[in-house]
Amino acid sequence: MTALRPEHDAGYGASYEQREAYEEPGAFEAAVDGLADPLNDPLPGQGAAPPPGPAPVSPTAPVAPAVPTAPTQPSSPGPWAAAGDGISVPPPSAEREWSGYGPYPHAAEAPAAYGQDWSAQAAAPEPVPVPPPVPAPAPVPASASVPAPRPDPGPPYVPVRDDATASAGGAEEATALLPTISGTGPDPVARPEPPTGGRAERRKAAKGGRGRGRTRPPGAGGPAGAPAASTPARPLSRVEARQAARALKDSPGVILSRAVGEIFISLGVLMLLFVTYQLWWTNIQADLYAGKEKDKIQQGWAEGRQPGAFEPGQGFAIMHIPKLDVVVPIAEGIDKAKVLDRGMVGHYAEGRLKTAMPSDKQGNFAVAGHRNTHGEPFRYINRLEPGDKIIVETQDAYFTYDMASILPQTAPSNTGVIGPVPPGSGFSEPGRYITLTTCTPEFTSTYRMIVWGKMVEERPRDKGKPDALVG
């Protein structure tokens, strides 16, 4: 405890000049600090508490700026400094000694932090912690493949519901969230802009998002271009309906071009079918009919039917051309529908074109046949050469002719080629001849091709077939 002040002994009536001076400056504060404090003093047996140090500073916390300290007043040469009001103020002293009495007697009992200049510590800047160095990443070999970093998709997109989107319903919000959840929608970071303007614009935006077949405007609760909820569309007016119906109709030019195109396509299909019929189907039909007619002729011979005058279209003989592998029935007449188109060879036997029969002792046996289509029995007679055999089989005998000459081309009006002694055939006198006529060139009927032959053998049927048919 400090000693009592002089004014207690001398009385309070004395003036400040009559009072004795205080003890050494700072003695009272040291005495107060040395008092026992049950809250701050250490327990018996424990040392003094360490002085409070500066609080730890976080690496990320901002550093507080240094607090400037007030400049100290210069100390006077004496131990006491006079104040303006006449009160003596003890000057600051780092040693804290008693004036003229020596050091403070209770200095050993003072706390450890006593006498420390706290203003200097507050003014000193605190050290900034330096983060530890980050180690460099290990080098990646060139052969190793480094996956590209995946971009951060950001927070999930949640549409902002305002008055317009709230009126559109919760189904539209769910539809707008589906593309974002699946990863196929727009950028989730981007936020749609709400409709601007007054209440009328927001109502129009809400109505536009609910129209049938309309596209949702941007910022109306979903991504742009998403189909909006279907609602009944506005009915068209009478003028709009007429304009729409008129737009659906084709122009006269389009109708005409379409009709012409259909006609040409139909004609092309018909021509293709006709060519197929002529070149393929007619041969099948003619071969079938000619085969039946040949069987009919042979059956009549087997029954012993007596020969006589033959009716037009009636078969009476069979022609063999071994070199061309041709076996075709011969019928009376050259009618196209009844004879030639049925795959048979027709005998010139009418009017001024009438010719001799094979059994006649003198004359020219002239026949005609198709070169193309309808069985085409004379298709390759242009390949015959002199000496090739042409055999005519009848009910009683086999008549064998040797090919003599060929006329590649002549006019259809040249009927002299089937006369008794044909001009240009090389025959000079009457005899027993055969003449084959057909159209030329192939697939046309512009001209006629003529092949002549001369009889070299007449062989009865009871003597067997000629050597040309046996071999």
PyMOL commands that set and color helices and strands:
alter all, ss='L'
color gray80, all
select helices_A, chain A and resi 6-10+27-34+107-109+118-123+163-168+170-182+199-209+238-248+252-302+322-324+340-342+351-353+381-383+415-418+461-463+467-470
alter helices_A, ss='H'
color red, helices_A
select strands_A, chain A and resi 81-82+88-89+97-98+102-103+315-321+326-332+345-347+363-368+389-393+397-410+432-440+447-460
alter strands_A, ss='S'
color yellow, strands_A
deselect
rebuild
show_as cartoon
